[in-house]
């Protein structure tokens, strides 16, 4: 198990250096949902401070979607016990998104509301960077969500500028497999919270994940091949775009909104 932990730390460091994610003096807001990815990311970023010759500040932000009160209370208890600086935003975003007027796509509305709240709070706290726990599998899944449901080749990037550079979204776990994160969380005994969203098991991401899992089981190299293909695009062997018919081309972006999917169903 120690090998898994060291490999996760190595890939975290590789992503931080390769994509230029963290600099000395940064004030970083970490979006903490209570799931394995965000909880481990917060722990790793603090642990890393003991090993690197730079310093940065961390602030954990949890946006409670309002499905229950227990999850937010448990997250707050953990953050207090561990001595993290934190903010808990208690909202009704999840409940509103699953209301009768929005049954077609509750995930998109909930994610958009939570994302907006995270950006706003990060700016209020003076954080120039907002860290999400999206992992390697999330990157690949979002790529396929945009292809299958958004009619475009797009995904998430590890280092992304917003509001003219006022804030950057960073994804330090971009090179780490979901399975490795799960194992390390168990090794550390982190208090991972269960996702209480009623749509958690029946959304577009779940469909894509099931499809990809079947490919990975047949050939373990597929995951890495897909990730490398995302930055190895041969336009010479891709067809030119078809002419749009009226405004249909714009509307066909479905749940991905008016552009690439930031993450239509999962905001850590």
N, C-alpha and C positions, 0 to 999 in steps of 0.2 A: 504493500500500500504506500510505502514511503516513495517508491518510484513514481507512482501516479501524482503524488503531491509535488514532487520536484519537477515533473514534466509540466504540470499546470503552471507553476511559477516561472519556468523557463519560457513557456509560450506567452504568458502575460508580459514578461520583460521584452520578448522579441516583438510583440505587437506595439508596445509602448515606444520602443526605439525605432522600429521600422516605419511606423506611421506618425511619429512625432506627437504622441498623445499628451505627455505631461512634461512640464518644465518646472524648474525650481521657482518657488514663490507662487505657484498656482493655488487658487482657492477653488476646490472642486466640490460640486454638489453631486451626491451619488443617489440615484433614484432607487429606492429600496421597496420592493413589493412584498418581501417576505418569502419569495421563492428562492430556490437554490442558487440561481445565477446572481441575483443582486446581493444576497446575503454573503456569498463567497467573495464577490467583487469587493464589497466593503471591507471584509476581513483581510483580503489580500493587499489592497491598497494601503491599509494601515501597517500590515506586517512588513511590506516592502520598505517603509520608511526606516526600518531598523537596519536595512542592508545597503542602501544607496546613499551617495554623497550629496543628495539634494533634499530639500524640504518642501512640503506643500500641506495645505489645510484641507480637511475633509468635513463635509456636512451631509448627513444622511437626511433624505426627504422621503417620507411615505405618504402617498395619496390614498386614503381609505375610500374605496368606491361605495361604501355604505351598505354592503350586503349583511354585515354583522358587526358587532362591536368588539368581539373577542380577538380577532386577528390583529387589529391595530393596537389593542392593549398589550398583546404578547410581544409585538414588535417593539413597542415603546419600552416595555420592561427589559428586553434584551439590550436595546441601545443605551438605556440608563445604566444597567449593570456593567456594560463594557466601557462606559465612559465616553461614548461618541457624542459629538455635537449633533443635534437632530431637530427636525421639524415634522410634526404629524398634522396633515391636512385632512380633516374629517369632512367628507362630502357625500352627496347622494348621486354621484355621476353614474354609477353602475345601475342603480335603481331606475333613474330617469331614462337611461339608454335602453332598458328592457321594458319600458312603458308601452302601452297599446299603440301609441302613435309611431313607434319606431321598431316594430317587430322584424322588419326585413333585414336590418343590419345593425344590431345593437353594439357589436364590437367596434365598429368604426367610430360611432359617436362617443362611446365611453373612452376609447383611446385618445381621441382628439381632445376631449375635455381634460383628461388627466395630463396629457402632454402640455396643454396650455397652462395648467396650474403649475406644473413643474418648471416650465420656463419662467413664469412670473415670479415664483418663489426664489428660484436661483438668482434672478436679477436683483430681487430685493435683498438677498443675503450677500450680494457682491461677488458672486461666483462667476468666473469667466468661462468655466467649463462645467458641463453636465454629463456625468458618466452613467451609461446604461449597461446592464448585464447581458446584452445580446451576445450569444456565443456563435461558434462556427456553424452549427446546425441552423440557428436562427437566420444567419446571413444567407445560407443556401435556400432555406424555405421561403424567405421573402423574395428572393430572386425568382423562384418558381410561381409564387403567388402573383407577382406582377406579370409574368408571362401568361399564366393560365386565366387570370381574372382581370388583369389590367391592360392586356394587349400591348405590352411594351417590355423591352429588355432593360430592366433596372433593378436595383436592390438597395441595401444599406451600405454605407461606407464607414470605416473605422474612425475617421476624423472629418466632421462635417460642420461647416460654418453656417450660422444663422444670424439674422438681423444685422447684416453688413459686418459681420465679424465680432459683434458685441458678445456673443456667446458661441461656444463650440460644443457640439455633442461628440463625446468620445466613447469608444467601445473597446476597452482593454482586453476583453475575453474573446475577441473576434477570431482568434486562431485555436481556441480550445473547444474540444468536442463536449457535447452535453453530457455524455456518459462519464467523462473524466471529472466534470464538475460535480456530478451526483456522488461519485465515489469519494471525492475529497471532502465534500460536506459531511458524509457519513464518518469519515476519519476524524474530522474536527468536532463532530457532535453539534453542529450548528442547528438551532431550532427552526427548521424549515416549516413554513406555514402552508396549509392546504389551500388551494385556489377554490374559493367558494362561489365563483361566478357560474351562473346556470348555463352559460354558453361555452364553458371551457372545453368541453369534450365534443362539441359539434360545430366547429367553425372551419373556415377555409384552411387555416394553418394545420389543423388536425388531419384534414384530408390529404394535404400535400405531404405531411410528415409520414403518414401511413404508406403513401406511395414510395417515398424515398427510403424508408426503413426496409422495404422489400428489396430494393436495389442494393442497399448496403449489405444485407444478409447474403446476397448472391456473390458480391464482389466488394471487399472492404476498401479497395482502391477508388471506388466510385466517388466517395465523399470528397477526397482530395482532388480528384480530377475535375469535379464540378467547380470547386472553389477556385482552382487555378484557371479554369476556362472563363470565369467571370472577369478576369483581367487579361485574357488572351484572346481578344476578339478579332476575327479575320473578316473584315467587312467585304472583302473581295468575293467571299463565298456566302454572302447573305443577299437576298433579293431586295430590290429597291421598293420603297413604300408604295402602296396603292393609293390612287386619288380618293380623298374623303368624299363621302356622299352626304351632302348637306352638313348638318352638325352631328351626325352620328358618330364620327370618329372621336369627338371630345367626350360624348356621353358614355362611350363604351369603356371608359376607364373605371367604371363600377366602383367597387369599394376602395380602390387605390386612390380615389379622390381626383384632384385636378393635376396629378403628377405622380411620380414614383411613390411607392408605399414607404413612408417612414417606418411604420410598423402598424398595420391596420388593426391588429388584434392583441398585441402584447407590448405593453409599456412597463418595463421593470422599474 
